[in-house]
């Protein structure tokens, strides 16, 4: 990963760890899979209240998200996924 990647002013580097993820993305870390996969939804500020009321309406792939993969506590994969329109 040679790009400069920032999410909410958080720098994502090849040395990014699962522990950092849990600190930086507390809400998303609650849903991390046993496989080490986690998703962070990319919401506009005006969408946050609606998401908190009805999170099922913002499920991937219908909402853009970042997919993090961790192996042995280290970042092993990172992908930005675009939303699918219906």
N, C-alpha and C positions, 0 to 999 in steps of 0.2 A: 504494500500500500504506500504509494509515493505522494498521493494527493493530500492536501490540507483539508481534513474533514472536521466540521464543527456542527454539533447539534445542540441547540440552546446554549451557545457559547461554551460548550464542553468539547475539548479536542479529543478526537478518536484517533489513536495511534496504534501501530502494530503491537505495542506493549500494553494495550488496554486490558484490564483484568476484570474478572467476574465481580470481585469485591468493589472495584470502582463503579461498575455498572449498577450494582445494588445501591450504592450511595447516590449516584447521579440520576438514576431513573427508578426511584423507589416504587412508584405505582406499577410500572411495567415489570419490575423484578418480582413482584408477587405472582406473576403468571409464567415464570420461567419453567420450561419443560425439563424433565429429568435428563433429556438428551443434551441439555445445555443451550437449547434454542430459545430466544426471546425476541419479542417484537415491541417496537416503540411506534405508536401511531403518530402520524404527522397531521396535526389538527391546526386549524386557524384559531386565533383567539376567540372569535365569535362562536366557535363550535364546541368549546369546552363545557359549557353548562348543559348543552343538549347531550353531549357524551356522558356526563355524569348521571343524567336522568335515565338515559336509555343506551347503555354501552353496546347492546346488540346491534344497534343501527349503524355502528361504525366498525364493524368487523372487516378484517382483510378478506378478500382482496378488493373490497369496495371502497376502502379508505387507504390512502398511501401510507406506507410504513417502512421502517428500517428493521431489517432482520439481522440480529446478532447471533453468532454461534460461538460457544465457548467450549474448550476442551482442556481438561486439567487446570481450570481456572484462568486460562489465557484466551484471548480473542483468536478464534481460528477462522471465522468467516464473517463477512459483513456485506450486506446488499441493501440497496435502496429500491423499493418496489413501488411502482406507480399504481394508482387506483384504476379499477376497471369500472367503466361507466355502463349503466343499463338503461 
